Amino acid sequence: MAQLILPPMESWHRIDAWLATHAASEFALLNPPATPDEIRQAEQILGAQLPSDLAESLRCHNGMSAWTSFLPEQSPLSVSGVVKHWQTCMDVAAENDGLTPRPWEDEPWWHPLWVPWAEGADGGAHVLDLRPGPDTGRLGWAGHSGGGDFTDSWPDLASLLHAVAQALHEGADVRGLRPHLTLQGSLWWEEDGCDELNGDPLRPAPIGLP
């Protein structure tokens, strides 16, 4: 039987509750919801309607006020951050022929229908692929080095947020990574058995709510 994937709003409610209880400093970095006008203006600049799960996620939290690692390997962008990152990548791609795949790569460096929703620590974008076809809405990495990478991509944003909420509340892993807490009480994702981060202790995060 296929797993029922929760809508982003329900996953965010579960993530929020866990963060507020176990990682309050991370919870405090979540921005208030984006407004309909902010989302509409972004869509006008991007020239495409945001995927429904991204729009719903932004209506829960308009990104973060600072980079944080409470999601595996990425930090959600605000609406303005989405637009800024997209515009930057479009400019760089235009200057460096980055919209055309190199002969040895399957994907270009950037595509106008890739919408960055989060950033990695290295500045790469976690993007939603809006190109028409059976894979529309999938997640992948792009805009850092080499061509876009959709290897083992999530089918959509809702699936990723659902997996994160499930890991925090039920003890599951997210593609082999499990939640841990740093010495400062920040959420970090690592494989089982990892007990340090940059020389500082790292401990498995509590599962669920008290």
Summary of the structure (lengths in Angstrom):
residues: 210
radius of gyration: 17.2
end to end distance: 30.4
largest distance: 54.1
contacts: 637
relative contact order: 0.16
helix: 33%
strand: 19%
